[in-house]
Amino acid sequence: MNLEITPPRALKGITRVPGDKSISHRAAMLGALAEGETQIENFLMGADCLATVKCLESMGVTFTGPDENGRLTVHGRGPAGLKEPENVLDAGNSGTTMRLMLGILAGLPFFTVITGDASLRRRPMKRVTAPLSQMGARIWGRQEANLAPLAVQGGELQGGNFSLPVASAQVKSALLLAGLSARGETRVTEPAPSRDHTERMLQYFGAEISQKERTVWIKGGQVLGGRRVVVPGDISSAAFLLVAAAVVPGSDVTVREVGVNPTRDGILEVLRAMGADLEISNYHQLGGEPVADVRVRYSRLRGVTIGGELIPRLIDEIPILAVAGALGEGELVVRDAGELKVKESNRIATVVEELRKFGAEVEALDDGLRVQGGRPLTGALCASHGDHRIAMAMAVAGLAARGRTVIQDAGCVDVSFPGFAGILSSLRVD
């Protein structure tokens, strides 16, 4: 499927975005591990989260819905209710599904094989499989258990202390999920804060979990209870609409009930630093997660330099920030973001390749990007590289470029933002 974009006169309106992808994954998983029903409202019915649901169904978990109100119900029976799957688990394109499921599978007393699509089978898993092996799981796979397919013989885990070389919410979450079923205590220390949805949700489901500075720990053998979970709008999806409003003249867009977790709100901090006209209101909590309404109006953006501990708070938003940099003034520099090379695509290389098609001046760095603003963009024929965030970032570039833009193979957008094209259309003023 191709996505065609032409520049509007402006973008105006109030809208919502689909449920947060990270939180939807975790709600389904913890609901499956809990005893009793978990009702999930605003669950993201995208390909990645549905891959998690299908993996859990293969292990005997029953789901009903979504109903007419978008509510998905998980009928949890605790870890003892999970069974050895008859077939290979398929995580599709979802790194979150594979890495977090490895943490769950490591603690279950049966044999499982998990794989994914061609892209996911190229993504590194050793930073998860190595510490899980130290806890007592037996894991086999290509390149010494670095690449899927991965086979797991779980059970009989022992907690331990783990110091992560790179801040990673997925690795931390896998170890905490394994720690739930391990003997003793499992401690994870990160070099910088990463998103903390797993910690928040474990507490919400009744687990005792502690944190001090950059170390989080959990005691094994705890029982979770089913809960009602309301998933906030995904700030990573909202970012595309917020940047679009900031760069298309005359625009004024409000996104309602967006998750503004402080480990995920780096995009808002950077947009403010770039001079965006940004307003946050209606702060409240949903299931332990902070949410708010975010309004952005068009303004002239300027380049900034970002790096260090800010990067884990906006790693998924760097492709759209590169677009903002190309449409602003001065220079945008991104450092300490080597993690981009092992996402759904090598996002350093693909952002450079695609933005140059618009006439942008952009350069790849070893650990990031340099984007020179101030050059008018011209519509282009773009490739998605099978990466949902690249496809949407180039669509936003097309909104502010002269002429017509076509993004090829844009069906991958449904991984995280089903309905993206329809929401853009609803906000157009032509």
C-alpha positions, 0 to 999 in steps of 0.5 A: 500500500502506498500513501500519497501526501500533498501539502494542506493549507493548514492542520487544525482540530482536536483528535486522539491517537491509538493506545500506547504500544508499550503499555498495551504489550505489558497489559496483555502480558501481565493480565496473562500472568495474573489471576482473574480477569484483566479488562484493557481499554484502548488496547492498541490493535496494531500488528505488534500488540496482536503478535503478543496476544497470539503468542499468549493464546498459543500458551493457553491464555483466553482473550475476549473482545475487543467489544464495541467499546474497544475493551479487550478482556484477558482471562488470567489463570496465573503462571501455572495456567500457561501451557507449553505451546504446540507450535512455534511462537511468532513475534512478527516484527515486534522486538518488544514481544520477543524480548519481554516474552523471553523473560516470561518463557525463561521462568516457565517449566516447559520448552518453547521456540520463538521467532519473528519476521525477517527483520526481527530475525536480524535484531540482536537478542543476546543482551536479553538471552545472556542474563536470562541464561545466568538466571538458569534458563537454557536458551539456544539460537543462532550466533550463540543465542543472539538471533532468532529463532530462539529455543527456550527451556525455562524454569528453576530461575535464580535471581541476581544482580544485573548491570546493563551496559546500555539503558534498555526498557526491554532488557530491564522488563525481561529481567523483571518478568523473569524475576517474578518467577525466580527464587530470591531477588532480581536487581537491575541497574541501568546507566541512564533511566529508561521507560518505566512502564513495566515497573508502574504496571507491576505495582498496579497489578499488586507486585512489590517492587522497589527502586532507588536511583537507577536500580530496580528490584523485585522479589520472586514468587509474587502473585498478581491480580487482574486489574482494569487498565486504561491505556493512554494515547501513545506519545510516540504516535502523537509525536507525528501529529505534534511535529506536523502542527509545528511545521505546517503554517497556520496549524493548531492541533490538540491531541487528547489524553496522551501519555506523558510519563516522564521517562517518555516525554523527551519529545515535548522537552525538545520541541519546546527547546526548538521553539514550538508553541506547545501547551500541556493541560488536563493532567491526570492519571490512568492506571498509574500512568500520567496523561494530558492533552497536548496542543501545538500551534505552528511556529518557526523552529530552530535546531538544537543538540541532543544526547546523553540521558535524554536519548532513551526518553525519545529514541523512537521519536528521533526520525520525526525530530529529524524532519522537524530539524530539516524544516527549522532553522539552524542545525539539529544534532543527535548524539548517543543514539547508536541504538537506532541502528538496530530498530526495525530498520537502521534508522540513522541510514534510512532517515538520511536516505529518505530525507535527502530525497526531499532535498534536505541536508542531512548527514549520518554520524556514528551515533546519530544525525546532523540535520541542517535546516533552512532549505525548502523541501520538495515532494519525493518518492520515498521508501518505508523500509518496512519501518512504521516510524520512517513511513510516518516521518516522511509523510509529515515531511510531505505535508510541509514540502512543495508538491506531491509525496508518495511513501511506498509500502506504507502498510507497515504504519499499522504496526503502531498507528492504525488509522494514521492516514485517516487522522491526517485527512481529518485535520487537513484544511485545504 
